[in-house]
Each structure stands twice: as C-alpha cells, then as structure tokens.
C-alpha cells in the first residue's frame, strides 16, 4: 500500500455564516476571479494598442460576469443534467444547489463580449483577444473553490499525493484533480496568455491560443477526473463529456491562430472607438 503524503485539508465550505445567510468559499472564489480580471484588465488597457480604455473595463467585467453566471448555469443544466431539468424545470433557477459548466460559461461570455463590443463599435475579436488573458485567474479560483468544497474529485489512484475526500461515499484515495486543473487552467494558462499578449499580436491569435491550450489541458485532466455519476463514460471506457466538449476547442483554436497569422496584421495603434472614448 502506497503511503500518502497529504491528507485532505477538510475546510468548511461555508466561509461566513450570518444567521440564515451563508457565504460559501466557492462564491468568494468567483468574486476574487472577477476582481482579478478587473485589475488585470486595467493593466492591459494602459497598453497603447488595446481597444479599451481603463474606464471601460468595469463595464466589460460586468457583462462578462453575467455571461459566466448565466451561461455557466444553462450549460450545466443542458450539457450535464438535462434529464433533471425535464423532471423539474424550476431546478434551473436553484443556483444555490450548485452546478456550473465551463463550456456553458464560455458560450455566455462569447455572447456578452459580442454584445458589449457591438455597443462600442468594436469587432468581436478585438474584445475577445483583450479578454482572453483575464480569464485563467478566475478559472483557477473556481477550481480552488471545487477543492475546498470537496467536489469534482479525481479517479481512484495509489499515487502518494492522492487524497480521501470526506464527501466521497466510497472513501477511496483519489487524484486531487481540482488542483491539477488549478495548475493548468489557472496558473499555466495565465502565464502563457499573459506572456503572449504582452506584445501586439494579429487579431484572433490570442483567442485561438486560449481555446487551444484550455482544450488540451481539460482533455488531459479528464483522464484522471471522475466523470459525473449520472453520465459516466460516453465511449471506449474513457471518453467523458468534458473531453467531448473540449475537442472542438482545440480544432477551432488552431483554426483561429492559423487564420489570424495569415490574414490579419499586427495592430499597433488603438482602434477609432477607443481613441474617441479617450477624448470624451
């Protein structure tokens, strides 16, 4: 039997209790993610070639937060638990019971960025390329929230860093896959995108790199992450819903990068919309 290096730090998922009001760590992690995106967005907006001014970043984050929450909830309901929704349609609104999907949140953010960019007269990828490096910190915080909540754990394993999660009815030592996702989707993805976007890049390439890297990271982690019990494996004893939803991201990301490098020039000056706002 392999000796385990760590015990799961059993942290109360409720950070603050004020009578009937309970504030969970998972919600706090979302707030930290949005706050970090706002701060990083202000830093990016100071670059002369970016499409947004500092004063516009707060509105951008508000639109993005709406996209994350609405899209994430709808995505979880329709991608992962549509049967329960059919049995109880009002469950869609029971957000306090948990259930958010990254892929649904991504769709929600795409819609929000398109609407926000349209209101400013900006093209979609001008906004998307600005936003992409701001996202990984929030993704990483969300995975820490999953870890603190003792949910979305990994598959059983005998690696020495395996952990036993208190909410696991089987009581098995498992991969702490939430921490793997924190390291890849949060830390590594942020470093890649932030470094790449420090200089002007052809339009679509930053967004493409985000899709490519996230898709690869998610597909890899899914090999050690326990699939949802009500879904299980889709095929071959290993294909999961998360992998199926991430595969198109890799393909589209490669297409965006190739298209951007071939057809778009590096933009070194702010667009007319940003100049106009800056003079107002």
N, C-alpha and C positions, 0 to 999 in steps of 0.2 A: 504493500500500500504506500503510495507516494505521500510524503509529508507535505502538508500545505504551509505555505509561507505566511499567508494572511487569513485573518478572519474577517467576515463581512462586518463593517462598522455599522451596527444597527442604529441608524439615526431616525428619530421620529420624523415622518414625512410632513407632519404639521409643524411649521416653524413658529407660528404665533397663534394662540387661542385667546379670543376676547369674547367670552360668553359663547353664544351660538356661532359666532364668526370664527372661521378657521382659515388661516393663510398657509397654504402648502408651499414647500420648497420648490415644487415644480413651477408654480406660478411666479415665485420670486426669480427663478432662473430665466423665465421668459422676460421679465422686466429688466434683468441685467443684460440680456441679449439685445433688447430694443435700445437700452441706454448706450451700450457699447456701439451699436450701429449708428446711433445719432452722433456720438463723439467722433467715431472714425469717418463718418460722412462729412462732418465739418472740416476734418483734416484734408480729406480728398477734395472738397470744394474749394480749397485755397489754391489748388493747382491751376495754372492759367489755362490749361487745355480741357478742363472738365466742364460739363454742360450746365451745372447747377451752381447757384450762389449759396453761401453759408445760411442765409435766412430761409432758403427753400428746403433745407434738409429736414427740419422738423415736420413740415407737411409731408415730405416724402416718407418719413418713418411712420407717420400716422396712417397713410394709405397702405404702406407695406404691412403694418401690424394688422389692419383689417383683413388684408389678403391672407396673412398667415393663419389667423384665428378662424375665419370663415371657411377658407379653403381647406385648412387642416382638418377641421371637424367634418366637413362634407366629404372630403377624401377618405377619411377613416370609415365613415358610415357606408359609402358606396363601394369602396375598394375592398374593405376588410370585413364588414359585418352588415351587408345589405339585407340578409335574411332577418336579422333582429329588427331592422328598420321597418320591414314589411309587416312584422308581427306587432310592432309598437311604433308608429310614425312619430309620436311625441318624444321618443327617446333621442331623436336628432338634436333636440334642444337641451338635453340633460348633460351639458358640458362638464358639470361638476363630477360626473361619474368617470371621467377620463375618456381617452380615445382621440388621438390626433395622428394625422398622417403627413409625413414629409412631402410625399408626392402631391397630395391634395393642397398642402400649403404652397408648394411651388407653383401650381396652377393658379392659386389665388393671388400670389404675388405677381405673376405674369400679367394677369388681368388688371390688377391695381396699378402696376407700372405703366401699362399701356394707357389707361385712363388718365393717370397723372401726367404722363408725358404729352398726351394729346392736349391737355388743358394749357400746357406751356408752349405748344407748337414744336415739340421735340419729337424726333423719330424714336421708335421703341428701343432700338439697340443703343442709342445714346444714353437712355436712362438705365437699361439693363446692365450695360457694361460698368456704369457708375455704381450700381447697387451690388453687383456680384461679390466684390471683396468684403462687403459689410456683413454678409450672411453667415459665414462659418462660425463666428463667435457665438451667435445665437443658437446655431445647431449644436455646438459643443456644450453650451449651458443646458440645453434641453436634455442632452444625454446624461449630464451630471444629475439633472432632476430625476431621470429614469432610475439612475443608480441609487440615489438617496431613497427613492420610493420603493426600491427593491422590486422593480418590474422590468419586463423585456430582457430577461436574463439570457445567458447563452446555453448551449447544449452541454450535457454531462461530459466531464473530462477528468483526467488524472494529472493534468499539468500542475506543478507546485503552486501556481498563483490562482488556482481555482478557488471559488468561494461558495459557501452554502447560504442561499438567500432564505430568510425566515418565512417568506410568503410561499415558498415552493412546497407544495403538499408532499412531494416525494423526498424532500430533504437531501438532494444529491449535490455533490460538488460540481459546479458549473463554470464555464467561461464567463468572466465579467465583461460580456460583450458590449455593455454600455460604455465601459472605459475604453475599449478598442475604438468604438465609434467616436467618443470624445477626442481621442488622439488623432484619428484620421480625418473625420468630417469637421472637427473643430480646429485643432492645432495645425495639423499638416496642411489642410485645405486653405486655411487662412494665410499661412506663410507663403504658399505657392501663389495664391492670387494677389496678395498684397505686394509681393516682390515683383511679379509680372506686370502689375498695373502701375508701378511707380513711374514708368515712362509712358509716353503716348503710344498707343497700340492701334492697329487697324480695327475698325468697328467690327463687332461680333466676336472677336477673338477672346476677349475676357469672359464673356458669357459662355462661349464654347468651352473654354478651359474649365470653368466651373462645372458644367454639365458632364464633361469627360471625366474629371477627377472624382466628383461625387459618385457618379455611376460606378466607376471602378472600385472605389472604396466600399460602397454599400454592397456590391456583389460579393466582394471578398469576405466582408464581415458576416454576411448571411450564411456562409458555410459553417460558422460556429455559433450562430444565434438561433435560439429555439423558435421555430415558427409558431404562429398563433394556433392555439389548440383546436379551434373550430375550423381552421383552414388546412393546417398540416402542409405536407409537401404536394406540389402540383404535379410533378412528374419525376421519374427516374430515381426517386428516393432522396433527392437533394434540392430540386428546384423549388424556390419559395416565391411567394407573391412579391416580396421586396426585390428579388432578383429580376423577376419578370418586368416589373415597373421600371427598374434601373437600366436594363439593357438598351431601351430606346434612347436614354440619356447619353450613353456612350456614343452611339451612332450619330445622333443629332449634334453632339458636342464636336465630334470630328468634322462633320459637315460644316458647322459654323466656323470653325477655325480655318478649314481649307478655303471656304468661300470668302472669309474676311481677308485672308492673306492674298488671295488672288484678285479680288475686285474692289477692295477698299484701301484708300491711302491712310497713312498715319495722320491723325488730326492733332495739330499742334496749337490751334487757337480756339477760343471758346466760340460756340455757336451764337447766332444772332440773338436768340431768345435770352441767353444768359447775359449778353452784353446789354441788352435792353433793360433787363431787370436791374442790373448793377447800376445803371444810370438813373433809375427811377427814384 
